[in-house]
Amino acid sequence: MGKIIFLFSLFVSLYGQVVGGVAVVVKDEAITMYDIQKEMKLSNVDAQHALNLLIRKKLEDIEIKKRGINVSSTDVYEEIKKTARRNNLSVSQFYKAIRDSRGLSSDDLKNTIKRRLLSQKLHSAIAYSHITPPTEDAIKEYFELHKSEFKHPATFDVIIYHSKNQARLEQKINNPMLYSPDIQTNEQVLFYDKINPQLAKLLQSTKVNTFTPVAPNGNGEFISFYIKNIQNDGEASFESVKNQISNAIMDEKREQTLSDYFARLQQSADITVLRMP
């Protein structure tokens, strides 16, 4: 009898610890205090915002399961390869970059990407029947109302620094007076309309008289751009941004549709808040 009482007491103790860790229950799915604190750190938000994000994720998980949405390991790996290529990295280099910058292991990264792909499939399924493409008149109206948003730099005056030695190039950025024979430089004027859109976005977001972050250049070297000057007299034509505007309008409609959908879902869901951090 004493043994049975001991086991029962141990069970109650363990059960109490588990319940004590639960902060919110969403349709029988638990969100723990640890989950909230982790989300606060990852997303750099307060407890309430973190909880809202986690509730949304739980509701998405329930919808994903209900709709039978799946993502294969092949889908995940293909997405990793595409992302690595966009950054001029091999898959192994990409894993290392993520581990060094965000502290995520390869398994963590795969789980993160799987989650994102599942969410994308769910969002597409929800939005598909609710969204229609904008008309030509709607696109033109948007362009006229937001013309200032489509102005862009015409040219970038840059000094390009490149080296096979990443650490030395990092030292150069932190100490511009440093001389190293390992680092080569050349000055160029780069035209906004003639360079890679990702590079244009990077240069546009970098302040004059500062360096861009060091990155691989795809040729076995590392590269950084020093911005000397930016000529800001570029203006996009309607035809050049027509597709961009259409996508922007569709994105706005999509976000509103998803926001409304999950707001209704949350209002009707059985959500119990036990405590907050």
N, C-alpha and C positions, 0 to 999 in steps of 0.2 A: 504493500500500500504506500509506504514511504517513497518507493522508487517512482510510482505512478504520480504522486503529488509533486515530486521533484521535476519530472518531465513536464507536467502540466504547468508548473511555475515557470520553467524555462521557456516553454512555448509562449506563455503570456508575456514574459519579458521581451522576447524577440519580436512578438507581434506588436507590442507597444512601441518598440523602437522604429519599426517599419511605419506604423501609422503616424508616429511623431514626425517622421521625415516627409510625409505627404502634405503638400500645401493646398493643392486644388485637385478636384476630381472632375474630369470631362467625360461624360458618358461612360463611366466605369474605368476610364483611363487616368492614371495618376500623374500629376506633375509634382515633383518633389522640391523641397527647399533648395537642394543642390542644383537641380535643373534651372531654377530661377537665377541663382547666384552665378551659375556658369554662363547663362544667356546674357546677364547684365555685363559680365566681363567681355564676352565675345562681341556683343553688339554695342557696347559702351552706352548703355541706356539705364534708366532707373528701374526699380523693381516692378512698377506697374506696367511700364512699356514692355519689359521683358516678359511679364506674365501674358500680356496681350499677344505677343509674338508666339509664345508657347501654346496658348489656346488655339490660335490660328493653325499652328502646325499639327496639333492633335486633331482638329476638325478636318484638316487636309488628309491626315493619315487614315481617318475613318472613311472619308470619301474615296480615297485611293483603293482601300480594301473593298469597299462596297461595289465599286465599279470594276474591280478586277484588273486594275492597271498594273503592268509589270515593266521592269527594265532589266535587261540581261547584263551579265558581266561583260559581254562583247560590246554592248552599247556604251557601258561605262569606260571601257578601255579605248574605244574609238574617240570618245569625247576627250579623254586625257591626251591622246595623240594629237588631236586637232588643236587643243589649247597649247600644247608644247610647241607645235609647228608655228602657231601664230606668234609665239615669243622667241622664235628661232632657237629652240632648245630641243635636245633629244628627250625621250621620256625619262631616262635616268637623271638627266640634268634638271628636268622639271620637278621630279620628286625631291631632289636635293634642295632646289630653290624654295619649294613650299615648306620643306622641313626647316630650313634655315630661317625663313622669314616669318612663318606662322606657327612653327612647332608641331606641324601635323605629320604623322607617319603616312606611309603609302596607303595603309588600310583606312586611316582616317580620311584621307583625300578621296579614296574610292567611295566611301560611305557618303561623304559630302556631295560628291558629284551624282551618285545614284539618287540621293534625296532631291537634288535640283532637277534631274531629268524626270523623276516621278511627278514633281510639282508642275513642271512644264507641260507634261502630258495631261495632267488633271486640269490645269488652267485652260489648255486648248479645248478640252472636251466641254468645259463649262461655257467658255466664251463662243464656241463655234456657232451655236444656233442663235446667239444674241447680237452678233456684230455684222454689219454690212459695210463694204468699202465706201469711203467718202466720194462724193461726186466731184467733178472737175470744178464746179462753182465753189464748193466747200473748200477745196484745196486752194483756189485762188484767193478766196476771202481770208483764209488763214495766213497766206503769204503776205497779203497787204497789211494785216493787223500785226504781224510779227516780223516785219522786214529787218528791223535792227538786229534780230537774233541770227540772221543769215549773213551778216557781214563777217568777214574773216580777214586775217592778215594777207597781204599780197606776197611779201617775201620775208625771209628770215636771214639776217646776216649772222653767220655762225663760225666758230672755230671748232673743228672736229678733232677730238683727241681719241686715239686708238692705240691699243697695246695688247700683246698676248699675256701680259702680266696684270691680272685683275687687281691684285692688292696694290701694285704700284700706281695704277690709274686711280684707285680710290684715294691714295695718299695725295695725288696731284689735285684732286677735287677739293680735298680738305685743306691743302696748302698750295695755292696756285703759284707761289714763288718757287716751288720745288722743281729742279731740273733732273730729268732722267732720260738717258739714251734709249730706254725701253719704250718710251712714249713718242709717237709720231703725231704731228699736227698738220692741218691744212685748213685754210679759210675758204669758205664758199658762200654764195648767195643761193638759198634754196627757195624755189617758187612754190607757193602753197598748192597750186593746181597741178603740179607735176611730181609731187612726192607722195609716198604712201600715206593714206588717210590716218593711220595710227600714229605715224611719225609726226604728221601735221598737228594732230591733237596734242601730242606730247610737247612739241615745241611751243604751241600756242599757250599751253598751261604753265610754261616755265618763265619765270620773271627774267627781264633783261639783266645782264651782268651776273647771271648764275648758271650753274651746270645742270644738265639733265642727269638723272641717276645712271650709273654705269650698267650696261646691259650687253649681252652677247650680240655680235653682229652677223652671226651665221657663217663666218669665214674663219673660225678658230681664234678670233680676237674679241676684245671687249671695247666698247665705244661709249663716249659721252660727248654731248654737244654743249659748247659754251655760247650763250645767246648774247651777241653784241648789240643787235638792234632788230626791231620788228617794224616793218612798214604796214600800217593799218589802213590801207585804202582799197581793200578787196571787197567786192559786193557780188553776191551770187545772183544768177539769173533765175527766173521762175522755173524754166525747164531743167536747170541743173539740180534744183532742190525739190522738184515735184514729188519724186518717189520718197524722199526723206520726210516731206510734210505728210504725205499719205500714211507713212508708217507711224509718224508721230500722232496723228489723229486716231489711227487704229489702236495705238498703245494707250492713249487716253481713254478711249471707249472700253478697251479691254480691262484696264485697271479699275474703272468705275463699275463695270459689270461684276468683276471678281469681288470688289469691296462690298457691293450691295448683296451679292450672293452669300458671302461668309458672314455678313452682318445679320442677315435673316437666319442663317444656320445657327449662329451663336445665340440669338434671341430665343430660338426654339429648343436649343440643346439643354440637357440636364447638366448644369455646371455648379459645383459646390466649392466655395472657397472656405478652407479650414483656417488658414493663417497665412501671413506674408512675412518676408524677411524684415 
